[in-house]
Amino acid sequence: MAKHRIVLVGAGQVSSELGPAWQRGGHELLHVVSRTDDSARPLGELLGCPWSTNLSEAAGALADAQVVVVAVTDAIIPEVADAISDMVAADCTLVHLSGATSLDHLRAPAAVVWPVRSFNAKAHSVPLAQTPTVLEATSDAAMRVAHDLAGAWSGRVTEATGDQRTAAHLAAVMADNYANHMLAEAQHVLSQRQLPTDLLRNLVHGLTQGGLQGDARERQTGPAKRGDEATLARHRALLPEDMRALYDTLAKHIASRHNPPST
Ligand SMILES: NC(=O)c1ccc[n+]([C@@H]2O[C@H](COP(=O)([O-])OP(=O)(O)OC[C@H]3O[C@@H](n4cnc5c(N)ncnc54)[C@H](OP(=O)(O)O)[C@@H]3O)[C@@H](O)[C@H]2O)c1
């Protein structure tokens, strides 16, 4: 796999893990640009490369870069990509890391390298190694660059179109963000009644097994699937007011998937 000279724009949760991974993988980190000293300095120091809080101080590195990774909040990817497009060489590959943002915001050659993982303050308990990664690119050459970057942590890559990537992002949001929200609310129900939150540990183990083995639907159990209206009513009475409509909607949806009305 080819090694690249990389400039990182954005020094947040994702850059702080991927920057060191690229360095360990043999890529050269030329410069880190971020919005404030507080994010740019620690990552620049960790990587042992120059850092700055504006693009003009990184002009030399941007001109020399083979890859510029735009690792900023999704909403400002277009603005940052626009600002750097005249500062980089014509054959420099622009890359963003977002599951939800169109590749069209980057001028070609360009690629998306989207690691399907949550990067957050507690993410260290889930290793980066082998994280599945979705790639999209404007050309074969840009796709090879995307493979080179993803190769720093994963052998498991999926090439996708923009529509496929959006669908994968939707699936990731449902599986991670929404399931985690339900888990957080379930833990709240327990702790409100002075019950230990690890009461759920074997259930959560089964949940993750369903995620890993792709057979989640076959593992569904519970009162909504069984049509046990008395239990559903008792639960509704215990729930915080602002959870009741959601609980009812989910119960109806589970019932309709598992017990569709006969035609
Ligand atoms: N977090 C995840 O779980 C996850 C997973 C996969 C992919 N991604 C994608 O990865 C990308 C980065 O996400 P993140 O979670 O790392 O975001 P983040 O933690 O919010 O970090 C964004 C970084 O961009 C910097 N920034 C903001 N405006 C800037 C500007 N105009 N110029 C230069 N830097 C600027 C911020 O600086 P300050 O800190 O100084 O404000 C911050 O360091 C996004 O496209 C996201 O969709 C995220």
The ligand as a Tripos MOL2 file, in Angstrom:
@<TRIPOS>MOLECULE
LIG
   48    52     1     0     0
SMALL
NO_CHARGES

@<TRIPOS>ATOM
      1 N1        -17.6350   11.1670   16.0350 N.am      1 LIG1
      2 C1        -17.9550   10.0620   15.3950 C.2       1 LIG1
      3 O1        -18.4320    9.0950   15.9940 O.2       1 LIG1
      4 C2        -17.7050    9.9500   13.9160 C.ar      1 LIG1
      5 C3        -17.6790    8.6730   13.3360 C.ar      1 LIG1
      6 C4        -17.3550    8.5520   11.9860 C.ar      1 LIG1
      7 C5        -17.1270    9.7070   11.2190 C.ar      1 LIG1
      8 N2        -17.2130   10.9420   11.7990 N.ar      1 LIG1
      9 C6        -16.9640   12.1220   10.9610 C.3       1 LIG1
     10 O2        -15.6840   12.6470   11.2590 O.3       1 LIG1
     11 C7        -15.6820   14.0670   11.0420 C.3       1 LIG1
     12 C8        -15.1440   14.7460   12.2920 C.3       1 LIG1
     13 O3        -16.0250   14.4500   13.3620 O.3       1 LIG1
     14 P1        -15.5540   14.5980   14.8950 P.3       1 LIG1
     15 O4        -16.5060   13.7800   15.6940 O.co2     1 LIG1
     16 O5        -14.0870   14.3750   15.0130 O.co2     1 LIG1
     17 O6        -15.8870   16.1310   15.1400 O.3       1 LIG1
     18 P2        -15.4300   17.0250   16.3760 P.3       1 LIG1
     19 O7        -14.9300   16.1880   17.4990 O.co2     1 LIG1
     20 O8        -16.5280   18.0080   16.5830 O.co2     1 LIG1
     21 O9        -14.1810   17.7940   15.7760 O.3       1 LIG1
     22 C9        -14.2740   18.7380   14.7560 C.3       1 LIG1
     23 C10       -12.9520   19.4720   14.6980 C.3       1 LIG1
     24 O10       -13.0070   20.4450   13.6560 O.3       1 LIG1
     25 C11       -12.4310   21.6550   14.1450 C.3       1 LIG1
     26 N3        -12.9490   22.7450   13.3630 N.ar      1 LIG1
     27 C12       -14.1780   23.3080   13.4180 C.ar      1 LIG1
     28 N4        -14.2540   24.2950   12.5060 N.ar      1 LIG1
     29 C13       -13.0650   24.3510   11.8760 C.ar      1 LIG1
     30 C14       -12.5180   25.1600   10.8420 C.ar      1 LIG1
     31 N5        -13.2490   26.1090   10.2410 N.pl3     1 LIG1
     32 N6        -11.2520   24.9250   10.4480 N.ar      1 LIG1
     33 C15       -10.5050   23.9750   11.0240 C.ar      1 LIG1
     34 N7        -10.9650   23.1580   12.0140 N.ar      1 LIG1
     35 C16       -12.2220   23.3730   12.4190 C.ar      1 LIG1
     36 C17       -12.8250   21.6880   15.6190 C.3       1 LIG1
     37 O11       -11.9720   22.5400   16.3020 O.3       1 LIG1
     38 P3        -12.1770   22.9280   17.8670 P.3       1 LIG1
     39 O12       -12.1240   21.6360   18.6240 O.co2     1 LIG1
     40 O13       -11.0070   23.7820   18.1610 O.co2     1 LIG1
     41 O14       -13.5050   23.6080   17.9350 O.co2     1 LIG1
     42 C18       -12.6330   20.2210   15.9920 C.3       1 LIG1
     43 O15       -11.2890   19.9720   16.3110 O.3       1 LIG1
     44 C19       -17.1140   14.4510   10.6930 C.3       1 LIG1
     45 O16       -17.2310   14.5530    9.2900 O.3       1 LIG1
     46 C20       -17.9350   13.2700   11.1970 C.3       1 LIG1
     47 O17       -19.1330   13.0630   10.4580 O.3       1 LIG1
     48 C21       -17.4870   11.0890   13.1310 C.ar      1 LIG1
@<TRIPOS>BOND
     1     1     2 1
     2     2     3 2
     3     2     4 1
     4     4     5 ar
     5     4    48 ar
     6     5     6 ar
     7     6     7 ar
     8     7     8 ar
     9     8     9 1
    10     8    48 ar
    11     9    10 1
    12     9    46 1
    13    10    11 1
    14    11    12 1
    15    11    44 1
    16    12    13 1
    17    13    14 1
    18    14    15 2
    19    14    16 1
    20    14    17 1
    21    17    18 1
    22    18    19 2
    23    18    20 1
    24    18    21 1
    25    21    22 1
    26    22    23 1
    27    23    24 1
    28    23    42 1
    29    24    25 1
    30    25    26 1
    31    25    36 1
    32    26    27 ar
    33    26    35 ar
    34    27    28 ar
    35    28    29 ar
    36    29    30 ar
    37    29    35 ar
    38    30    31 1
    39    30    32 ar
    40    32    33 ar
    41    33    34 ar
    42    34    35 ar
    43    36    37 1
    44    36    42 1
    45    37    38 1
    46    38    39 2
    47    38    40 1
    48    38    41 1
    49    42    43 1
    50    44    45 1
    51    44    46 1
    52    46    47 1
@<TRIPOS>SUBSTRUCTURE
     1 LIG1         1 GROUP 0 **** ****
